[in-house]
Every structure is written in C-alpha cells, then in structure tokens.
Amino acid sequence: MAARNTPPGKQQRVACRGAEALYAPLMIPAAYRTRLTLALTTGLAVLPAMADAPRPAPLPKVPPVPVQAYGDKNAECLEWTNGCVLCRKDEDGKIHCSTPGIACQPEDIICKASPRK
C-alpha cells in the first residue's frame, strides 16, 4: 500500500507495534504468536520462583558394593547371587557374571556354592 506522497514503485515504511514488532523479523505465523507469547510469559514468570525454592539436603553417598566384588571378599565362595545377577569363579579364579533383568530388584548377596572339603 503506497501513501499519497510516495513515488510509484516505492513502498512507505510503516512502523510495527507490539507483538508484530517482535515476531515480524522471525517470520512467525499469526496463528502461533498468541501461543508463543503465552508460553514465553508463563515461563518467565515461573523461573524466578523456581530459583528461590529451597533445595533438599544432599543424601549421604554410600558406595554400593557390586555383586562382582563379593567374590574377592569371600575367596571360598565359588558361586553367589543377589537374585538378579549370578556370578561364578572359573578354575583360574576369574569371575564371570550374568546380566540382570530389566525390572529386577536386587536383594542381599548370598553364597550358593563353596568348594567341598
């Protein structure tokens, strides 16, 4: 749309206002502007509240005892399990363990086989 005093072929520059000034350079369709404005303002309103929220005290770090390490501490045990993983020592003393199931809940480790005396 050309203004009255604008020469033919030249467009008059119109100042953008409000949301159009923000979204025009990004070329965001009008249908998404309201949703984007709502998402941005909601996010900006919630962030300060999240930053001021008290953080829970960190839990003490207790190193888990891997089921594989049980064989090192109990040299006489040849086969042990925690209900999820089964481990065995071979003739050379190397430890071989199975892979746990995806939903397995480990229990206490128990020795299942020891050498006969």
Backbone torsions as a table, in degrees:
resi	resn	phi	psi	omega
1	MET	NA	124.3	-177.1
2	ALA	-101.0	145.1	177.5
3	ALA	-80.9	169.6	-176.8
4	ARG	-65.4	-37.6	-176.4
5	ASN	-92.3	5.1	-177.8
6	THR	-88.0	132.6	178.7
7	PRO	-63.4	153.8	179.7
8	PRO	-60.6	142.3	179.7
9	GLY	87.3	-11.8	179.0
10	LYS	-106.7	139.3	177.3
11	GLN	-102.7	144.4	177.3
12	GLN	-84.0	137.9	-179.5
13	ARG	-81.6	127.2	-179.5
14	VAL	-107.8	131.7	179.4
15	ALA	-71.9	132.2	177.6
16	CYS	-84.5	148.8	179.5
17	ARG	-126.1	151.6	170.7
18	GLY	59.3	-132.6	-175.0
19	ALA	-64.6	-31.0	180.0
20	GLU	-63.9	-35.2	179.0
21	ALA	-67.5	-33.2	-180.0
22	LEU	-76.3	-44.8	-172.4
23	TYR	-91.9	-17.3	-177.3
24	ALA	-58.9	-46.1	179.8
25	PRO	-67.1	-23.2	-179.3
26	LEU	-86.1	-11.5	179.9
27	MET	57.2	47.1	178.9
28	ILE	-91.9	129.3	-179.3
29	PRO	-60.5	149.0	-176.5
30	ALA	-59.6	-32.2	-178.5
31	ALA	-63.9	-27.2	-177.6
32	TYR	-96.5	-10.5	-174.9
33	ARG	-63.4	-43.6	-178.8
34	THR	-64.8	-44.3	179.7
35	ARG	-62.9	-42.6	-178.5
36	LEU	-67.2	-41.8	178.5
37	THR	-62.6	-43.2	179.1
38	LEU	-63.6	-44.0	-180.0
39	ALA	-64.1	-42.5	-179.2
40	LEU	-67.2	-43.9	-178.1
41	THR	-70.5	-37.5	177.0
42	THR	-64.4	-45.2	179.0
43	GLY	-62.5	-41.3	-180.0
44	LEU	-70.1	-27.6	178.8
45	ALA	-76.4	-31.1	-176.3
46	VAL	-84.3	-30.2	-175.6
47	LEU	-57.2	-45.7	178.7
48	PRO	-62.1	-36.0	178.5
49	ALA	-65.8	-36.8	178.9
50	MET	-69.3	-35.2	-178.5
51	ALA	-69.4	-31.1	-178.4
52	ASP	-87.6	-7.4	-177.7
53	ALA	-66.5	139.6	179.1
54	PRO	-68.4	142.0	179.6
55	ARG	-94.7	141.5	179.0
56	PRO	-68.8	152.8	179.3
57	ALA	-66.6	140.1	-179.8
58	PRO	-67.1	144.5	178.1
59	LEU	-75.1	147.6	177.2
60	PRO	-66.5	140.5	-177.5
61	LYS	-88.7	113.6	176.6
62	VAL	-109.6	115.6	-178.1
63	PRO	-67.7	127.3	178.3
64	PRO	-70.2	144.5	176.7
65	VAL	-89.0	112.9	-179.4
66	PRO	-67.5	145.7	-179.0
67	VAL	-60.7	-28.2	179.2
68	GLN	-67.6	-30.3	-177.6
69	ALA	-75.1	-14.6	-179.9
70	TYR	-60.4	-37.7	-179.8
71	GLY	-66.0	-31.0	178.3
72	ASP	-71.4	-37.3	-177.8
73	LYS	-80.6	-26.0	-179.3
74	ASN	-120.5	82.9	-172.8
75	ALA	-63.4	-28.8	-177.3
76	GLU	-79.0	-13.2	-179.3
77	CYS	-83.1	128.3	179.9
78	LEU	-98.6	-23.6	-178.8
79	GLU	-146.6	132.0	-179.1
80	TRP	-145.9	161.3	-178.7
81	THR	-151.9	158.6	171.9
82	ASN	-116.6	16.0	-178.7
83	GLY	90.6	-14.5	179.5
84	CYS	-118.1	-41.7	-176.5
85	VAL	-118.8	135.3	176.2
86	LEU	-111.4	125.6	-179.7
87	CYS	-119.5	146.5	178.3
88	ARG	-138.8	151.2	171.1
89	LYS	-100.0	136.2	175.5
90	ASP	-88.4	-174.6	-177.4
91	GLU	-61.9	-29.7	-179.5
92	ASP	-83.9	-5.4	-179.3
93	GLY	89.7	4.5	177.4
94	LYS	-78.0	143.8	-178.2
95	ILE	-96.3	133.1	176.6
96	HIS	-126.2	129.5	-177.3
97	CYS	-126.1	151.4	176.7
98	SER	-80.9	172.5	177.5
99	THR	-95.6	134.5	-178.9
100	PRO	-71.9	155.2	175.2
101	GLY	-71.4	162.3	-172.9
102	ILE	-68.1	-31.9	-176.4
103	ALA	-115.8	23.8	-176.1
104	CYS	-76.5	137.8	176.6
105	GLN	-107.3	107.3	-176.3
106	PRO	-66.0	147.9	177.8
107	GLU	-115.3	-167.9	176.7
108	ASP	-65.8	146.9	-179.5
109	ILE	-79.5	133.0	177.7
110	ILE	-128.3	148.0	178.0
111	CYS	-85.5	128.5	-179.0
112	LYS	-102.6	-23.4	-178.6
113	ALA	-148.8	135.4	175.6
114	SER	-132.1	160.6	-177.0
115	PRO	-65.3	145.2	177.7
116	ARG	-78.4	140.4	-179.7
117	LYS	-110.1	NA	NA
